[in-house]
Amino acid sequence: MNITIVGPGAIGSLWAIKLLQAGHNVSLWSRTTYNSIDLSLDGQASLSFSNNNIEKLSASDLVIVTVKAWQVEEATTPLLQYLDPDTILMFMHNGMGAVDEIATQIDAHPIVLATTTQAAFKPDRNSVSHTGAGQTQLGAFNQAGKKCTFLVDVLNHALPNVSWNPEIHTALWTKLAINCAINPLTGLEQIKNGELSEPRFGNTLTAIIEELTQVMQAEGISCSFDELETNVNKVIQATAKNNSSMKQDMFYQRRTEIDFITGFLIETAHKHQIDVPVNQTLLTQVKEQESSWKKQD
Ligand SMILES: NC(=O)c1ccc[n+]([C@@H]2O[C@H](COP(=O)([O-])OP(=O)(O)OC[C@H]3O[C@@H](n4cnc5c(N)ncnc54)[C@H](OP(=O)(O)O)[C@@H]3O)[C@@H](O)[C@H]2O)c1
């Protein structure tokens, strides 16, 4: 397939290399002005990708957008003029609501949402480390996206495990719930995920999960407090030594994805007239820190 990766950061570079190695024609679309970008995975020989090539973009069968949630609109909309309506758009980021914001502009395309637990890190512009193997779930955002189940084979061949989830909305909410529980607290406290199992966080985590359960149930997502709590605790244990992305973003004073994680939860809660004071406080605290830094792009 002809594939363009928009936003070749950590996760985008990982997929770019894996899809190229699987035999696809892969090009990049970045914020840089280079015509080509070399990328090396885990110290292997560098691979060269063309960058910001409009012809290759226009010829794409699949465009995978791997920017952060708050960058989706700015990264995607200028490219639409070059794309055929048949080009599949796949969005792979944490958080929810970013694709909804541009839904009317992109609805002519088949749209696929992806959520992944693969982990990657980019120590410098030309290197990427695959720091953790994980699962990737794909699902349709619109009617035309439902015809894209074949993408499971394409992606799975490049970087397993990939599966199709007809209930991707539920999978995204489940991931959002885990992010709401882990990210703001680890960011504000500057602690590793595992430290959340300390008793001092017990009440706050319980309150976050209670609020999440109410909102998710109001959204029609089948879940219980016990299920969510078990899930959150499992992830805290399994990723005990990890630094959450929000912890890292706040450490480096980079804009976080809080608006599309806790912010999305709060927006949905308001829609259902549900009070979520604990999540609201976390959002306010993270936003206060963000606004105390110099303006980020
Ligand atoms: N990294 C992981 O292990 C991981 C795992 C699971 C999910 N995720 C999620 O995946 C998403 C991406 O994460 P990441 O860690 O890969 O972030 P990242 O390293 O910051 O990558 C984002 C990339 O998008 C580029 N970009 C931003 N705006 C753009 C634009 N307008 N046009 C083209 N490119 C643009 C950025 O360019 P600059 O370099 O110029 O900033 C950067 O290279 C996030 O939602 C994250 O939460 C990440």
The ligand as a MOL file (V3000), in Angstrom:
LIG
                    3D

  0  0  0     0  0            999 V3000
M  V30 BEGIN CTAB
M  V30 COUNTS 48 52 0 0 0
M  V30 BEGIN ATOM
M  V30 1 N 5.0130 7.1790 22.4920 0
M  V30 2 C 4.2990 6.1570 22.9460 0
M  V30 3 O 4.8590 5.1800 23.4680 0
M  V30 4 C 2.8080 6.1390 22.7940 0
M  V30 5 C 2.1270 4.9450 23.0810 0
M  V30 6 C 0.7510 4.9030 22.9190 0
M  V30 7 C 0.0720 6.0290 22.4960 0
M  V30 8 N 0.7490 7.1740 22.2550 0 CHG=1
M  V30 9 C -0.0130 8.3390 21.8150 0
M  V30 10 O 0.3140 8.5700 20.4510 0
M  V30 11 C 0.2510 9.9680 20.1670 0
M  V30 12 C 1.6200 10.4200 19.6440 0
M  V30 13 O 2.5520 10.2340 20.6950 0
M  V30 14 P 4.1270 10.3240 20.4860 0
M  V30 15 O 4.7400 9.8760 21.7540 0
M  V30 16 O 4.5190 9.6720 19.2180 0 CHG=-1
M  V30 17 O 4.2810 11.9210 20.3670 0
M  V30 18 P 5.4190 12.7490 19.6430 0
M  V30 19 O 6.7090 12.0060 19.7340 0
M  V30 20 O 5.3300 14.1220 20.1480 0
M  V30 21 O 4.9650 12.6930 18.1140 0
M  V30 22 C 4.0810 13.5940 17.5320 0
M  V30 23 C 4.7270 14.0550 16.2620 0
M  V30 24 O 3.7920 14.8190 15.5320 0
M  V30 25 C 4.4770 15.9090 14.9710 0
M  V30 26 N 3.5410 16.9730 14.6280 0
M  V30 27 C 2.9130 17.8440 15.4500 0
M  V30 28 N 2.1370 18.6930 14.7510 0
M  V30 29 C 2.3050 18.3470 13.4530 0
M  V30 30 C 1.8020 18.8870 12.2450 0
M  V30 31 N 0.9820 19.9510 12.2270 0
M  V30 32 N 2.1540 18.3060 11.0850 0
M  V30 33 C 2.9970 17.2450 11.0720 0
M  V30 34 N 3.5240 16.7010 12.1860 0
M  V30 35 C 3.1870 17.2640 13.3610 0
M  V30 36 C 5.4570 16.3130 16.0480 0
M  V30 37 O 6.4440 17.1130 15.4720 0
M  V30 38 P 7.5470 17.8860 16.3420 0
M  V30 39 O 8.6480 16.8720 16.4680 0
M  V30 40 O 7.8740 19.0300 15.4640 0
M  V30 41 O 6.9170 18.2550 17.6440 0
M  V30 42 C 5.9540 14.9340 16.4830 0
M  V30 43 O 6.9990 14.4920 15.6540 0
M  V30 44 C -0.1270 10.6390 21.5060 0
M  V30 45 O -1.5230 10.7860 21.5720 0
M  V30 46 C 0.3170 9.6330 22.5460 0
M  V30 47 O -0.4000 9.7720 23.7580 0
M  V30 48 C 2.1040 7.2650 22.3850 0
M  V30 END ATOM
M  V30 BEGIN BOND
M  V30 1 1 1 2
M  V30 2 2 2 3
M  V30 3 1 2 4
M  V30 4 1 4 5
M  V30 5 2 4 48
M  V30 6 2 5 6
M  V30 7 1 6 7
M  V30 8 2 7 8
M  V30 9 1 8 9
M  V30 10 1 8 48
M  V30 11 1 9 10
M  V30 12 1 9 46
M  V30 13 1 10 11
M  V30 14 1 11 12
M  V30 15 1 11 44
M  V30 16 1 12 13
M  V30 17 1 13 14
M  V30 18 2 14 15
M  V30 19 1 14 16
M  V30 20 1 14 17
M  V30 21 1 17 18
M  V30 22 2 18 19
M  V30 23 1 18 20
M  V30 24 1 18 21
M  V30 25 1 21 22
M  V30 26 1 22 23
M  V30 27 1 23 24
M  V30 28 1 23 42
M  V30 29 1 24 25
M  V30 30 1 25 26
M  V30 31 1 25 36
M  V30 32 1 26 27
M  V30 33 1 26 35
M  V30 34 2 27 28
M  V30 35 1 28 29
M  V30 36 1 29 30
M  V30 37 2 29 35
M  V30 38 1 30 31
M  V30 39 2 30 32
M  V30 40 1 32 33
M  V30 41 2 33 34
M  V30 42 1 34 35
M  V30 43 1 36 37
M  V30 44 1 36 42
M  V30 45 1 37 38
M  V30 46 2 38 39
M  V30 47 1 38 40
M  V30 48 1 38 41
M  V30 49 1 42 43
M  V30 50 1 44 45
M  V30 51 1 44 46
M  V30 52 1 46 47
M  V30 END BOND
M  V30 END CTAB
M  END
